[in-house]
Amino acid sequence: TSGGSTTAPTGDKKPNYNLNGRTITIALYGDSSAKAFTDSAEGIYADSIREMAKKYNCKFRIVTVPILDLIATIEQDALAGKSTYDVVMVEGYHVVPKQCLSGQYLCLSDYYDFNDGVWNGSVMEDVGVYEGKRYALPMGLAGDMGLYYNKNLVKAANLPDPWTYVKNNTWTWDTFKKFAKALTTDTDGDGQPNQFGFICESPYLQFVMTNNAQVIDMSSGHGKFGLDSANAKEAIEFILNLYDEQIMPTTDQIADQGLQDSFHAMSTGKVAMFTYGSAYAPWLVQEAGLDWDEIGWVYLPKGPKAKDYVCATFTQQSMLMVPRYAEKPKETITVMQD
């Protein structure tokens, strides 16, 4: 190794650089992400920051930048041949292949050997990787999509908790539809529901996956359009039927009933169930004012062609990338992967 490094400790094959007090600037979008990295914080990110600062004799500077401003800065820096930040947080769904091919970021594999048993393990080997090379470091794991439900509305409708069906292995589309229909009410008799059993931002995508189908079928090793399969078409018909029976609100009904949109609908108390990732429960408590004991979570129901329950990935997690013209990238990448 070079650049002021010291010999790695016995049993540790990774380079152990002495950065001589150098500051590594990490740009994140979103204040909540930044708080997790501060010295005063508790948890895995803050602990890791403290540990790495000591191990590599360096400091970390965490800055928060609005996502659009951050994107603009990276684009401008790449054109100018400079780098404002050493490391930046990138929205996961932009990484592969968009940012890998953009030329705005470095291929990390050119500076560090990720065949270390950790990064090429089964959990991490494909995340942030494009054509066999690593371009990004994922921050944790992606949140699994599940079905949130309002326990108070379920009790008011004299329905059993959904986990009762899961334990009996009967949490199926048919059961779910009956359950959601019982939670759909028209209290003023005008033919339009005032309360809906279910709402979803991307119902076709999620229910296709619960019926042993894919939007993009990768089973052959190559991407193939999957929505023309019988299983996928069956899922699409199921969702259309939920709309027809007014179990799910249409765009007009969302506006008429003051639900705002799919994401906010459960917070109004007029929608019983909604699918989302793990961040939704804290949002319901902190922002919408619900109590923790009002909120339930359960698997998405199984379609007739599925054998097991499926928790589809919500989206790719945020990832850390190193800008193209960052200084001393080998040292930075070694520290950040650690």
Buried (B, 14 or more C-beta within 10 A) or exposed (E): BEEEBEEEEEEEEBBBBBBEEBEBBBBBBBEEBBBBBEEEBEEEBBEEBEEBBEBBBBEBEBEBBEEEEBBEBBEEBBEEEEBBBBBBBBBBEBBBEEBBEBEBBBBBBEBBEBEEEEBBEEEBBEBBBBEEEBBBBBBEEBBBBBBBBBBBBBEEBEBEBBEEBBEEEEBBBBBBBBBBBBBBBEEEEEEEBEBBBBBBEEBBBBBBBBBBBBEEBEEEEEEEEBBEBEBBBBBBEBBEEBEEBBBBBEEEBBEEBEBEEBBBBBBEBBBBBBBBBBEBBEBBBEEBEBEEEBBBBBBBBBBBBBEEBBBBBBEBBBBBBBBBBBEBBBBBBBBBBB
